[in-house]
């Protein structure tokens, strides 16, 4: 009936993106070491421990990746059957590589589901299953799960709720006839697409905020204890224990929480109004 692919770019070179939010170099050895650490502790365990394993995870690395890091990547991935790694020549070849793979490996099904996740974020253990529950032979339908959590991991562990419309966890159901895939748009440009639904029943994602984020700052809110959600977001056991032991108490950041709550709600409502008024439509 359908194939489901989760798609992640890792260290693909992009001519328009060469520094972090702190103006530090991207894709150098320090960046790779820190990103592999985040990937191993947060992203990877959340994906391979999905309750529904009827999917493949396409992971795209740059062809310039050194043999040393290729060996590290191979060791981390451990030839898991869910994962298909690629080495390609930067972001300009990204969409082409995805479409070529689908043409060669997914042509025998009538429909495709493609989802995206960044290499430093997490998904709920039922994320894949919840997306597939939306499938009803749609010709083209984007799925935007608005509700999630966000976790700051440095200098302190701070956990909060977050609502984010047109976020980096969007999925796309489409007929497998010259497919576009979820990477047809960067995530915030799905605001221009009328064939999209916004779900809010469950908090299905967790964005990880760290020093090497390109743009994101921590904007979570609410008194949320990691020990109350860690059975749904599977991360490495070492990080799980560390967060439980050292998570910053809500009493230490309640004012930031209030400020973040007002900001997140304001942005959400603003985007919903603009979408409803058709401001985001393609001209």
N, C-alpha and C positions, 0 to 999 in steps of 0.2 A: 504493500500500500504506500509506504513512505520510507525514506531514509532520513535519519536525524544526524546532523553534524554540528558539533560545538567547535568553533573556530577561534584561534588565538594567534595573534602576531606576537613575537617575542622580542627579538633584537634587530628587526628589519630597519635598514638605514633609510632615513627620510630626509631629503634635502631641506625640508621646511621645519625640521625638528631636531635640534642639535644640543640643547641645553635643558637642564632641569629648571624648576621654578626658582632655585637658588643660584642659577647661572653656572651650574657645575656641568662638566662634560657628560654627555650621554654615550652609552655603548662602549666605553673604555673598560679596562679590566676591573676597576673598582665598581663601576656600574653593574657589570656582569656578575661579579661576586655577590653584591648586595641583592640583585634581582633574583638570582638563583636561590639565594637563601629565603627570600620572601616567597618565591614560587614553591619551593620544597615544603615550607612550613604552613602555607595558607592555601594557595590555589590548588596545587596538585592533589593533596588529600581530600579536598572537598569535591573534586571531580571524580576521582577513581572510586570514591565511596558512595556514589549515587545509588539510590534504591532501585532505579530503573536503568539497566545497562544496555538498553537497546539504542545505542548511539556510537558514533566515533568522534574522537577529539583530534582535530587537525591542528598541529602546532607548527608554526612557521618561523624558522631561524634564518639569519642572513648567511649567504654563501661565504662571506668573509670570516665567519666564526672560526677561530683557530682550532687546531687538532686537540689542544689541551682542553678547551671548553667543550668541544664535541664529545670528548671522552667523559667529561663531567656530566654533560646532558644525558648521555647514554646511560651512565650509572644511576642518575636520578630517575629516569623514566623506566628503567628495568624492563624494557621490552613488553610493557603492558599491552594486552590485546586491544584495549580501547583507544590507544594513542597511535596516531600516524604522524611522524615527524617529517618535515621538509626543510631543505636548505635552498633558498632562492636568492636572486639578485635584488634585494631591497624592496621597498614599498612599491615602486613602479611595476613590479612583477607579481604583486600579491593577488589581486583579483584574477589575473590571468591564470595563475597557478591553481587557485581554488576551482575555477571553472573547468580547467583541463582535468583536474582530478575527478570532478563530478561527472564529466563526460565519459571518462574511462571506467569509472567504478560505480556509478549510480544511475545508469541509463535505463535499467530494467524496472524502475519503479515510477509510478505516475506522479508522485508528489515528493517534495523535499521540505524538510524543516531545517533551517540553519539558525544557530544561536551564537552569541558572542560572549566572551569573557576576557577581561584583561589578565595578564599573567601574574598580577599581584593581588587579585581579588578572590572572593569566595562565593560559592553558591550553596544554597540550602540542599540537603541530601535528597529532597524531592523535587528539585528544580526541573530536571529533565522530564520527570513524570507529569508535573503540573503543566508544562508546555505541551506535551503530547496529548493531554486531556482536552486541549483546545482544538485539536485537529478535527475537521469535519469536511474534508475535501474542498477546502477553499482554494480558489484560483490564485489569490494573493492577499495575504493578511499578516500585518505586523502585530506583534504582541509585546506590549510594554508593561512590565511589572513595576508599578510605581513604588511600592513599599519595600524597604529593606532596612539594614543596619549599617553603621559605619564604625570602624575601629581605628583609633589612632594608636600606633605602636611605638612611637618615640616622641619626646623623651619619656612619656608615661603612657600606660595603657588606659585609654578612655573609650568607653563604648556607649553608643547612643542610637536612637531611631533616626531614620531619614526617609523622606519622600523625595523622589527624583523622577520627574517625567522626562521621557526621551533619554533614558540613561544608558550606560554601557553594557546592559544585560538584555538588550532587545533580541527577540527572535522573529523569524519570518517563515510563514507557511506559504508555499507557492506550488503551482503546477510545474512539473519537471519538463518544461518546454522553453528552451533558451532562458534558463533561470538567471536571476540577478544575485541572489543570496543576501543575507543580512548585512554584508559589508558593501553593498551597493552604495549606501550612504554612510558617512561617519555618523555616530549615534545621534548627535543633537540635530542632524538634518532630517531625521525621520519626522520632525514636526511638519514638514511640507507634504507628508503622505496622508491622504484621506482614508486609506484602507488600513486603519490601525485601531486596535482596542487597547484600553488601559485597565489593567487588573490591579486590585488592591486587597484581595481577600487574605493573602498571606505575605509575610516578609520573606522573600525568596533569595535575597542577595545580601552580601556584606562587603562593602568597599573598604579597603585597607589604606590608611593615610600614613605616609612616611616621608622622609626627607627627600626622596628622589621622585616624588610625583611631579609630573609636568605642570599641572595646574591646581589640582584639588587641595583644599584645606579642610580640616576637620570641622564639620558643621552638624554633628549629631546632637540629639537632645534626649532627655528623659533618664530616669533612674533604672538602668538596665544592667543586671548582673550577668556576666559571662556564664556563670555556672547554671543559669536558667535557660540558656539557648545553645550551649555547647554540644548538646546531643543532636542538634539539627544542623550545625555547621561543623563538619569534621575537619580538624586541623591536626598538625603533628602533636603528639602527646607532650613533648617538651614545652611547646608554646602554650598548649592548653593548661598545663600546670602552672606555668609562669604567669599567665594572665589571671588565673584564679587567685594566685598568691599576691599579686602586686597591682591589680586593677585599682585605679584612682577612685576613692570613694566619691559618691555623688556630692557630698557636702563640700568637697574641695572645688567643685566646678559648676555648682548650681546656677550661678549667674550667667556663665557662658552658655549653659543649657537653655536658659530662658531666651537669651539673645539669639541663639541658633534656631530655637523653635519658631520665633517670630520671622526670622529670615527665610527658613525653609518653607514655611507656610505661605509667605508672601510671594516667593518665587514660583511655587507650585500653582497658586491661584492665578497669578499673572499669566503664566504660560497656558493654563487651561482657558482663560478668557480669550487670549490671543488666538488660540487654536479654534475656539468656538466662533469667533468673529471672522475667521478666514484670513487673518493677517499673515499666517505662515504659508499660504498657498503659493505654489510655483507660479510666477508671473507668465 
